């Protein structure tokens, strides 16, 4: 991200972000980028919970959160952005209240709606970086396609009962050799048949695993904003909690994919009408 016009930090902000300001790879310039950044988080659930909290703590200036669900008691084992008193209220409202307690310098834009083909481009277009923590394939393909069409960076993550994976997608840009960066459709060409992949309500999930993956997702978002380190473009990081290990595999652009391939047929989001 380009360096924003400097906005003076208050004395309270200087103290709050002291550990970033003395960090050589972040410093004042990096903290200014964080303060100026606009990040949209899709889903205020298991992944969205630690993601939202760490983005807020880091000083990301504007955080959007989109979710049409309400907090329920069986969320609380893993969705740490919500508390018992929030049961029954909209997740975006609960998350907004928690973020306000974590960091009053952060602005939260709560979108209490479902992301659809009708609103995705308008919502995504308002932000610099998108972080997808949704829990269904229809939304994942929708978010990915919309980010490509809107030329936005997408940091994507998903979890299973004891595992998770994360990658960064920048298909609107090209690799150093001139080939396009891969899309979500390059990594997962088609969604699995309905019922093949069970969700956490059916098979369960270890809450702390979601915390690990959501925190990794937050780290990748912060790296993208500040412009440091090696990102996960073209690489899928996988976490196996039971085996206590991380693995990374490389993947590339598929010239036959329907979104960004040589004979691309997806030009808008009309194919997503009725999905989700």
Buried (B, 14 or more C-beta within 10 A) or exposed (E): BEEBEEEEBEEEBEEBBEEBBEBEEBEEEBBBBBBBBBBBBBBBBBBBBBBBBBBBBBBBBBBBBBBBBBBEEEBBBBBBBBEEEBBEEBBBBBBBBBBEEBBEBBBBBBBBEEBBBEBBBEBBBBBBBBBBBBBBBBBBBBBBBBBBBBEBBBBBBBBBBBBBBBBBBBBBEEBEEEEBBBBBBBBBEEBEEEEEBEEBEEEEBBBEBBBBBBBBBBBBBBBBBBBBEEBBBBBBBBBBBEEEEEEEEEEEBBEEBBBBBEEBEBEEBEBBEEBB
